[in-house]
Amino acid sequence: MRGALPVIPIVVGASVGIAVHSPGVGFATCYLTLLLEVLAWVAKRQWSRRDWVNATMRRIDAMGGVEFEDYVATRLGQAGWRVRFTPPVGDYGVDLIAERDGRYVAIQCKRYGKSVGVAAVQQVVSGALHHGCAKSIVVSNQEFTAAAKQLAYTHGCQLIGRKVLQTWVPPPCPTPRRARG
């Protein structure tokens, strides 16, 4: 729920409260509107995750940054990792923190239209230290520049680019052939 959406319940609640001359009714309306907004957001997010199980690379390339983070988190969860999202602001270059068997991994997700540069590696490596993670990973729908690969090698940061990401994507189902008759 980024942007202006959290303002809607306040405006609706205040409008109703003023219209009926009752601050209590206005507060209750504000609360109910916020609750409905949160439930709609959660339902949309869960519905989207179901679609991602069979996402194609074309679908991944069309995702926004937050959707791509959700996709990566969902795939890691399916592989047995417990994943939590960092706050959208002040994340120190880490979008997700994944944990399995007591090991914590800092992950930065980059849904780009071009190669990922060295800055992404710098951010996640330093962010991993800040978050107390032993390992760092950058996941992207594109490949990485030579400088990014070199820095990742130096710091032991794993890079998951387009070629590896495609192995996460299931192959398309074959089209059934029609029987001749």
Legacy VTK file of the C-alpha trace (Angstrom):
# vtk DataFile Version 3.0
C-alpha trace
ASCII
DATASET POLYDATA
POINTS 181 float
0.000 0.000 0.000
2.346 2.653 -1.211
1.494 6.148 -2.272
-1.789 7.899 -1.590
-3.955 4.883 -0.736
-3.586 5.194 3.068
-5.114 8.708 2.807
-8.418 7.385 1.424
-9.753 6.030 4.767
-8.971 9.339 6.484
-10.804 11.356 3.828
-13.807 8.996 3.799
-13.974 8.854 7.602
-13.689 12.624 7.984
-16.343 13.221 5.317
-18.819 10.852 6.962
-18.053 12.246 10.413
-18.699 15.802 9.230
-21.846 14.819 7.303
-23.486 13.127 10.303
-21.949 15.496 12.901
-20.439 12.587 14.804
-16.691 12.118 15.289
-17.315 8.568 16.527
-19.082 7.557 13.329
-16.327 9.243 11.326
-13.642 7.316 13.225
-15.513 4.011 12.786
-15.920 4.691 9.064
-12.220 5.514 8.774
-11.303 2.270 10.544
-13.645 0.133 8.408
-12.428 1.755 5.184
-8.818 1.111 6.173
-9.645 -2.500 7.062
-11.344 -3.076 3.698
-8.402 -1.495 1.888
-5.912 -3.750 3.684
-8.020 -6.864 3.003
-8.287 -5.974 -0.691
-4.523 -5.420 -0.871
-3.784 -8.773 0.804
-6.247 -10.609 -1.450
-4.724 -9.037 -4.570
-1.221 -9.937 -3.424
-2.199 -13.558 -2.698
-3.990 -13.842 -6.048
-0.934 -12.506 -7.871
1.324 -15.041 -6.147
-0.789 -17.899 -7.490
-0.181 -16.595 -11.000
3.588 -16.455 -10.395
3.946 -20.196 -9.973
3.752 -20.482 -13.749
5.113 -17.039 -14.673
6.901 -16.812 -17.998
9.957 -14.657 -18.609
7.719 -12.314 -20.594
5.496 -11.940 -17.511
8.550 -11.401 -15.280
9.911 -8.735 -17.646
6.559 -6.921 -17.418
6.496 -6.920 -13.595
7.156 -3.826 -11.545
9.920 -3.765 -8.954
7.675 -4.669 -5.996
5.999 -7.454 -7.982
9.420 -8.862 -8.844
10.375 -8.839 -5.152
7.155 -10.738 -4.385
7.929 -13.215 -7.168
11.444 -13.886 -5.840
10.120 -14.204 -2.274
7.447 -16.651 -3.420
9.941 -18.817 -5.300
12.327 -18.852 -2.328
9.436 -19.787 -0.044
8.601 -22.701 -2.338
12.228 -23.823 -1.994
11.934 -23.957 1.804
13.262 -20.516 2.771
11.498 -18.257 5.266
11.471 -14.830 3.670
10.743 -11.409 5.106
10.604 -8.074 3.330
12.652 -5.112 4.495
10.987 -1.682 4.748
10.669 0.124 1.398
12.715 3.045 2.753
15.984 2.596 4.629
16.554 -1.002 3.559
20.305 -0.443 3.013
20.133 -2.099 -0.404
18.442 -5.278 0.845
14.916 -6.087 -0.367
14.505 -9.518 1.213
16.083 -11.451 4.046
15.813 -15.204 3.631
16.516 -17.715 6.395
16.926 -21.468 6.338
18.705 -23.700 8.836
19.834 -20.664 10.829
21.568 -19.064 7.837
20.515 -15.560 6.841
20.889 -14.252 3.302
20.434 -10.644 2.129
18.810 -10.393 -1.297
18.458 -7.457 -3.633
15.971 -7.829 -6.489
16.544 -5.881 -9.699
13.858 -6.057 -12.374
15.637 -4.094 -15.106
15.520 -3.541 -18.824
19.329 -3.479 -19.076
22.378 -5.083 -17.458
22.751 -4.655 -13.703
25.751 -2.581 -12.670
28.189 -2.548 -9.789
26.000 -0.349 -7.536
23.564 -3.209 -6.880
26.413 -5.417 -5.640
27.870 -2.630 -3.487
24.492 -2.009 -1.879
23.601 -5.603 -1.063
27.095 -6.466 0.218
27.095 -3.543 2.653
23.411 -4.074 3.467
24.066 -7.723 4.307
26.529 -6.642 6.989
24.053 -4.124 8.365
21.303 -6.767 8.575
23.603 -9.419 10.066
23.470 -11.736 7.062
26.318 -14.098 6.232
25.648 -14.097 2.476
24.396 -11.704 -0.182
22.616 -12.308 -3.489
21.431 -10.081 -6.325
18.568 -11.524 -8.387
17.721 -9.934 -11.735
15.782 -10.597 -14.897
18.863 -9.341 -16.783
22.558 -10.208 -16.749
25.329 -8.299 -14.951
28.105 -5.991 -16.135
31.713 -7.183 -15.970
32.394 -4.774 -13.093
29.419 -6.139 -11.136
30.640 -9.706 -11.686
34.154 -8.813 -10.531
32.963 -7.067 -7.367
30.556 -9.912 -6.595
33.403 -12.402 -6.941
35.612 -10.322 -4.631
32.942 -10.207 -1.913
31.410 -13.658 -2.352
28.096 -12.198 -3.513
26.031 -14.600 -5.620
24.543 -13.233 -8.837
21.379 -14.789 -10.235
20.839 -13.353 -13.697
18.473 -14.042 -16.543
19.948 -17.419 -17.541
19.692 -18.818 -14.006
16.329 -17.146 -13.396
14.967 -18.962 -16.449
15.619 -22.251 -14.646
13.211 -21.032 -11.938
10.527 -20.584 -14.588
8.730 -23.795 -15.523
8.715 -24.634 -19.227
5.458 -23.851 -21.009
2.947 -26.675 -21.158
2.800 -28.319 -24.566
-0.291 -27.516 -26.575
-2.504 -30.599 -26.737
-2.864 -31.982 -30.226
-6.305 -32.344 -31.627
-7.356 -35.825 -32.572
-7.817 -36.430 -36.257
-10.962 -37.999 -37.273
LINES 1 182
181 0 1 2 3 4 5 6 7 8 9 10 11 12 13 14 15 16 17 18 19 20 21 22 23 24 25 26 27 28 29 30 31 32 33 34 35 36 37 38 39 40 41 42 43 44 45 46 47 48 49 50 51 52 53 54 55 56 57 58 59 60 61 62 63 64 65 66 67 68 69 70 71 72 73 74 75 76 77 78 79 80 81 82 83 84 85 86 87 88 89 90 91 92 93 94 95 96 97 98 99 100 101 102 103 104 105 106 107 108 109 110 111 112 113 114 115 116 117 118 119 120 121 122 123 124 125 126 127 128 129 130 131 132 133 134 135 136 137 138 139 140 141 142 143 144 145 146 147 148 149 150 151 152 153 154 155 156 157 158 159 160 161 162 163 164 165 166 167 168 169 170 171 172 173 174 175 176 177 178 179 180
